[in-house]
Amino acid sequence: MDTEDAALRRVGMKDVAREADVSLGTVSNVLNRPELVAEPTRTRVLAVIKALGYVRTEGARQLHGWAARFLAVVVPDLADPFFTALATGVGQAAREADLGVMVCTGTRDPEEETRQLSLITAHRIRGAVLTSGEAVGRTVAAFKRHAVPFVVADQYGSHPAACSVGIDDVAGGHAAVRHLIDQGHSSIAYVSGPDHLPQVRDRRQGALDAVTEAGLRPTALRELTCTDLTVGAGKDAGHRILGLPHRPSAVFCANDLLALGIMQALYEARLRVPDDIAVVGYDDIGFAASAVVPLTSVRRPAVALGRQAGRLLIQDTTHGTSHEHTHLVMQPELVVRRSTMAAPTR
């Protein structure tokens, strides 16, 4: 069996037995009664199980009718409100089809990712919505290996073997910086996240496009990178901005959590938003509008994104091989609030 054929179906006990050159009964004993198997044989079988990525599915036969009515949604961290909203959207799509949802987190940790995949595979979940965390490529490969149907959310077109739903983050970055330029700012900082995330790169590209179109020099946009997209990372970036010899008059952040952290740092330094520094976030999470200074943000329709991804997954698993993969792109929307509504003072 070649690699491509193996990727199209679930690895089973027969595959393990054939690769290890033992009987099915021996594989079963290794899994259920290991004390009955000689140590060299047990070691060989376990090595094959690990190499093939075999996941036990004994419980699935008992739970098949229950589990087939559940979708999984895999997110990096529910502490990020964007992913919470996305999971809510998947739940809405599931309810429309009289299905349930299992939410799995922790895909930044390879060991936790393996554990979550084992749970999904063992219970024969109908399919999964995979979000675009740092390890999405690794996650996609694992789901392909185990023949679990999936849809990629928050990225589009990067996985042609599956449906995908994404957001035009180049347009979002452009809208954010174009707004700041229209407010009179010509010295802008882009506070970004990990560069291997395509969303971070796309938002930077949109910001640079806006600077170029306005006839400003590329140096009008300075980038401060962060290793994470959290409030803590934003606060650290805020301290770095305060230490610059020529402080920018505006800041565009790769997400709202970074923006909220930056505003904390500015508040502690007794600087006013937007009079001293204007701030734009990204995602438009619930906290954006309720901040002490309501945050201008680029709204990504997270609930609608999740709902559409869930619907595509249901269609995919309903129609099987007759289903044609769809790649959808949603448009972001700039929501202007108090954090950018004053002209720069320098």
N, C-alpha and C positions, 0 to 999 in steps of 0.2 A: 504493500500500500504506500503510495507516494505521499509527500507532505501535504499537498493540496487536498487530496482525498481525506486525509486524517483530520484536516482542519474543518471539514464539513460535517463531521459527526462526533458524537460524544465518545470519549475513551471509555471502554468497558472492561470487565474482568477478563473477557476472552483475549483482549489485546495484551493485558498484563501477563496472562498465562502463556501466550504464544511467545512474547518477548523474553520471558524468564525461563522458558522451556520447562514448565511444570503444568500440572493439571489444574482445572478450575477448582477442584476440591482443595488443593494445596493453597491456592490464593485465598479461598474462603477461610481456611484455617488460620492463615497468617493474619487476616483481618479480625477474626472472631475468637479463635482459640490458638494464639501464637505458641503456647507452651507445647503444643502437639507437633510443631515443626522444628526440624533440626536447625541450629543457629546459622550455618552457612547458607542453607536454602532460604531461611527467613530473611537474612540480610540481603540476598540477591533479589528476592521478590520486592522487598521494601524499596530497594534502589530503583527498580523498574517502575514501581508505583510513582515515585517522586519524579523520575525522568519523563514519564508519559503524562504526568499531571492528572492521574486517575483520582476521582472523587467518589466516595461511596454513595450509593443511592438506594440502599435497602429500605430506608424509611419512606422513600418516595412512592413505593407501591401501595403503602397504607394510606398515604396522604395525597395521592395523585389527584383525586377529584377536588380536594380542597386547594392544593397548591396551584393547580392549573388556572385557578381563578384569581391569582395574585400577580401583580407586576412588582418589579423591584426598581427602585431609583437609587443610584449610587452617587453620593456627593462627597466632596473632600471634608467638609466640616459644617455642621448645622449651626455653628456659632456665627457664621456669615449669613445675615438675613437674606441675601440674594438667593442662596441655595435653599433656604427654608421656603421662600416664596415659590421657587421653581418646583420643589417637591409638592407644594400645595396644588400647583397646576396639574402635575401628573395625577394627583389624587382626584381632581375634578374629572379628568378624562376617564379614569378608572371607574368612578361612580356612574358616569354616563353609560358605561358598558356593563354595569353590575359586577365590577371587579373590585378587589382590594389592593392595597399597596404595602410593600415592605420597604422601609427606608434603611439603607446601609451607609455608614459613614466611615471615615478613616482611611481613604484611599491615598493619603500622603505617606502612609506607613505600609511597606511591602508585606510585612507579616499580617497586619490587620486586613489588608486587601485580600490576601490568600484565604484568610478565615472567612471573610464575607463571601467570596466566590464559592467556597465549599458549602456554605449554607444555601446559597442560591441554587447551586447545581444539585445538591442533595435533595432539595425539596421540589426540583423541577418547576421552578417559577416560570410563568408563561414567557417572560422576557424582561429586559432591563433597559432603563433609560440611564445612560452613562453621561455624567457631566464633565466639563472640561477642566478638571483639576490638573495638578502638575503631573500626575501619573496616567493621564487618559490613554496614552499610547500603549503603555504596559497593560492597562486594564482591557483595552480593546483586543489585544493579542490573546489574553487569557480567555476572554469570552468567545473568541473565534475558535480557540483550541477545544473548548468544551461544547461548541455548537449551541450556545445560548443566544437566542435572538436578541438584538439590541438596537437602540437608536442613540445617536450621539447628540446631546443638547449643548448649546452654547458654542458650537463650532459648526461650520457648514462646508460640505464638499470635501473635507479632508479624509474621509473614510468612505470611498465609493462603494464598498461592499455592504453598506448599511444606510438607512435613512439618517438625515441630520437636520437640525434646526439651529440656526445661528443668528447673530445680530451684527449689523454692519457697524463695527466699532471704528473703522476709519472715518465714517460719516459722523460718528459720535464725538471723536476727538477733534474733528474739524469744527463741529458746531460749538464745542466748549471754548476753543481758543479764538475762533472768529468772534464769539460774544465778548471775550475779554478785550480783543483788539478794538471792537466797536465801542467799548467803554473807555477807550483811550490808553490802554496799557500797551507798552512796547518792550517791557522787560518781564518775562513770564518764566516761571519755573514749572517743569513737568516732573511731578513726583511719581515715579513708576514703581512697578513691582518686579518680580523675577522675569528676566528677559526671555526665558524659554516659553513663557505663556504667550500664545499668539494674540490674545486680547490686548495685552500690554503693548506689544509691538504695533498692533493696528491702531491703537489710540495715539501712540507716538507719531505714527505716520500721518494720521489725520491732523494732528496738531502742527506738524511741520508743513503740511500742505497749506494750512490756513496762514501760517507765517509767510510763506513764499507768495501766496496770492495777494497778501496785503502789501507786498513790496518791502517787507522788513528783511533784515539780514538773518541768516540762520541762527546767529548768536543771540537773537532776541528770545530764543527758547533754550533755556538751560535745563538739563536733566539731572535729577537727584534720584539715584536708584535705591530701592529698598528690597530686602531679601524676603519680605512677607507683605501681605496686604491687610494689615491689622491696625487698630487704633494705636497700639504701642509703637509700631514701626512709623506711623504718621507723626507721632509726638517726637520721636527721635529725628525725623526729617525736619520737623519744625525747628528744633534746636539748631540743626545744621544751617537752615535758612537764616536764622537769626545771627549766625556767626559769619555769614558771607560779607566780604568787604563792600560789595555793591548789592544790596538786598533787592530782589525783584519786587515789583508793585502788585503782582498777581501770581497765584499758584493754581495750576490745574493738576488734579490728583487722579490716579488710575482707578481709584474706587472711593466710596464715601467713607469707609472706615479710616483710610489714610487722611482724608480731609478733616474728619472730626478730631483725629489726633493732632493734626497741625493746628487747628483752631484752639485746642487746649494749650499747646505750647505758646501760641501768640497771646492768649488771654493771661497766662502766667507772666508773660513779659510785659503786660500792660499795653499791648498793641491792640488797635481796634480793627475789626473786620466789618466792613470793607474799607474804611477810611485810610488805614495804614497799609493793609494788604487785602486784596480781594481773593476769594477762594472758590473754586469750582470742584465739585466731586463727580462721581460716576456711579451709576446704578439706581439712584434715587430710592434708597431703602427708607423705611418708615422713620428712622431717626433723623433723616435729612431735614424734613419739614419741621420737626419738633425741637431742633437744636436751639440754643439760646439766641444765636443769630441764624435764622433759617438758611439752609445751605442750597445754593444754586447747584443743580446736578443734572447729569444726562440720564434720563430715565430709560432703563432697559426693561421691557415688559416681561419680567421673570415669570409671573403666573401664567401669562399667555404662552410663553415659551415652553413651560413645562406641560401645559395642557395640550399644545400642538404636538410635542414630542410623544406624549402618552397616546394620543390618537393615532399617530403614525405607527407606533409600536403595535397597537391593537390591530390596525389594518394589516401590518406585516405578518403578524402571527395568525390572522384569520385567513388570509389569502395564500399563504405559503409561497411556493416558487413562482406563482403567477403574479406576485406583487412586484411592482416596479419601484425601485428605491427613489425617494424624493428628497431633494435638498432645498430647504426653504431659508430665506433670509428676511429677518424682521428689521424694521427701522427704529432707531432710538429717537428720543425726543428731549430737547433741552428744556428744562424747567427752571425759570429764572426766579430767584428769591433774593433776600436782603444781602446775602454775602458778597454780591458783586454789583450792587446798585449805586455805588458812589464812584465818582471819577477819581483817578489817582491824584495824589497830592504832590507828586514830583515828576 
